[in-house]
């Protein structure tokens, strides 16, 4: 009986990673520089930036596009209006993740000098995406 219940080993690796910050750009030349790169939108207050239920969606989109507005359109001005949006750079984070990898080993003794090792390994046993808990801007 001891040969069946003894000699087991359990190993686990827990990896918790925070999300990386990202830059939201308007994609339009609102300032009149001749290029749209680096130009920021306005943040629409009281509109959540992250969407609920992104894990269940087909696209896994987690950014709410309606939380951002074009600065020229908001002020009723023609483009280029010479205004940068009020959103700063790298204010929001991509989702982080939690991974748990585990392995189970069974050491089997075969006589006095020989041993056998049997293993079962589960990579990414459990995965969870987490968002930072940031206050609204």
Order of alpha helices (4+ residues) and beta strands (2+ residues): alpha-beta-beta-beta-beta-alpha-beta-beta-beta
